[in-house]
Amino acid sequence: MSFGADVILDLSTLEPGQCLFSRSMAVSADAAASFRAAVGDEEPAAAGDHAVPPMAIAAMVMGAAMEAVELPAGAVHTAQELEFGRPVEEGVMLACSATVVSNSVRRGTRFIVLEMRGEDGAETALRARATIAIAQTPIAHATDGAPE
């Protein structure tokens, strides 16, 4: 886990309720257009429609969460839940955050659940949860120890 350029925390030290990041973020008109192009959304926006695609907001907030968490090789994103509230216009600032919901080890695998939010005042635009599994012991390969 990385907080700033020089501080790296062990994933085992993450505690429920711990905030990984909290900052204001907005999806610009250019970023919304780039997102639409990347996902092949060729539907023209209605005149005067400046609503950001909901998945663009999810990508922005979840991307920031993954920047805050330095995952080891082999980490697997095992589950994701997304809830979208109100529509968001291009350029509107959202209070975005990611918080640790749980961090446990079961049968040699660490499971970390993160909750991400994007809010505009009292209204929620995005609430998302992601579950990440990380093997705590090296994964044995079928060829390990087998004669060649």
Secondary structure, DSSP 8 states (H G I E B T S, - for coil): -EETTTEE--GGG--TT-EEEEEEE---HHHHHHHHHHTT------TT--B--HHHHHHHHHHHHHHHS---TT-EEEEEEEEE-S--BTT--EEEEEEEEEEEEETTEEEEEEEEEEEETTEEEEEEEEEEEEESS----TTTT---
